[in-house]
């Protein structure tokens, strides 16, 4: 075999993405928040772009943009606000949330029975609470740090545990529940013993084992278990260090007399426009050396505006096709959801599957039945015996939830029994699949659901 260099020509066909196409692809897959950040960056980098944030209009001045609908009786418009005449932007301003530390220090300031040094120790203990309100601190080290007896630190810990919320300052989950049981007005001795020695068995619902150990009936153990479940394992959960994150729907679907009204939400996105001064400057000063620089930025701005318009149009068309395909869902709710794939929508709109994927990625839709991710409408299904129709996994999960909610708690349905119920209705499904869907719903097995 001869090895060497050779010069030859080869003709190939490649698909090249233009900057315009790349930008349109990126804009399409942005969520609302990502789009806002992107537009702000573009306005900062491009001097010819002007950005303005929309104010909530009055109910009689909503600007609407009609888009030719593929669904009879539906239309699209830009939704500026929710139609509330009493809209007040001040009401949407986040107030400062109270932290656990501030809440405890306020109570500490009211304890007149403590001296300044004891309050200093308590402040130190409060500062060492973890996110669950538990005190993971070595008592002996703390006593050495403050040069006091261990008993002094333990007394301050008891004072901390007496503060609101009850359970704060506990060593762990068991200690947290025991503190709540001691402070409860209806003291349950059996519940106290179960939490102290059998919390793991209680979690696994080993009622017979617990009953045999304490020489009580299974029913008494179950009653104690019900009482324990009224306690709060995370009493400080409502003291959050993070601000609440709100989901802004990208699309609204509302039912009206003629069908469904589809609204692409642009109320949160800023309005972009090209500064007319630069347009006139380029037109008048044809020989100005800055002409090419300004003209380039104007072209970039026009491509950006075109990309935003294309995003809104594509998002509407995809949503309209989803509404048409999932008509039963929008009429009945989750039980009407049918199997649907990205390919179904792409063939319907004559668009590539990747375009549908980007259009539905990180997008939310407000429906008459609640808020959903657009991707939730793409679900696989199971074939029904002797019937052409199929059922989506979401529908099957909903049926499992309903069946278990209505079951006899003394003799709950096993996974095999649920499997037989579905087969009797014409849906062929394996016991393993039933178990998987049940676990996805966070529902325990029949042995742990059983009531005595």
HELIX and SHEET records of a PDB file:
HELIX    1   1 UNK A   19  UNK A   29  1                                  11    
HELIX    2   2 UNK A   32  UNK A   45  1                                  14    
HELIX    3   3 UNK A   89  UNK A   92  5                                   4    
HELIX    4   4 UNK A  100  UNK A  109  1                                  10    
HELIX    5   5 UNK A  116  UNK A  127  1                                  12    
HELIX    6   6 UNK A  139  UNK A  146  1                                   8    
HELIX    7   7 UNK A  150  UNK A  161  1                                  12    
HELIX    8   8 UNK A  173  UNK A  183  1                                  11    
HELIX    9   9 UNK A  189  UNK A  197  1                                   9    
HELIX   10  10 UNK A  199  UNK A  203  1                                   5    
HELIX   11  11 UNK A  207  UNK A  214  1                                   8    
HELIX   12  12 UNK A  218  UNK A  228  1                                  11    
HELIX   13  13 UNK A  276  UNK A  284  1                                   9    
HELIX   14  14 UNK A  291  UNK A  325  1                                  35    
HELIX   15  15 UNK A  327  UNK A  332  1                                   6    
HELIX   16  16 UNK A  334  UNK A  336  5                                   3    
HELIX   17  17 UNK A  342  UNK A  349  1                                   8    
HELIX   18  18 UNK A  353  UNK A  360  1                                   8    
HELIX   19  19 UNK A  374  UNK A  377  5                                   4    
HELIX   20  20 UNK A  393  UNK A  405  1                                  13    
HELIX   21  21 UNK A  415  UNK A  424  1                                  10    
HELIX   22  22 UNK A  431  UNK A  440  1                                  10    
HELIX   23  23 UNK A  446  UNK A  449  1                                   4    
SHEET    1   A 2 UNK A  49  UNK A  52  0                                        
SHEET    2   A 2 UNK A 271  UNK A 274 -1                                        
SHEET    1   B 5 UNK A  78  UNK A  79  0                                        
SHEET    2   B 5 UNK A 260  UNK A 265  1                                        
SHEET    3   B 5 UNK A 251  UNK A 255 -1                                        
SHEET    4   B 5 UNK A 364  UNK A 367  1                                        
SHEET    5   B 5 UNK A 370  UNK A 373 -1                                        
SHEET    1   C 2 UNK A 381  UNK A 383  0                                        
SHEET    2   C 2 UNK A 390  UNK A 392 -1                                        
END                                                                             
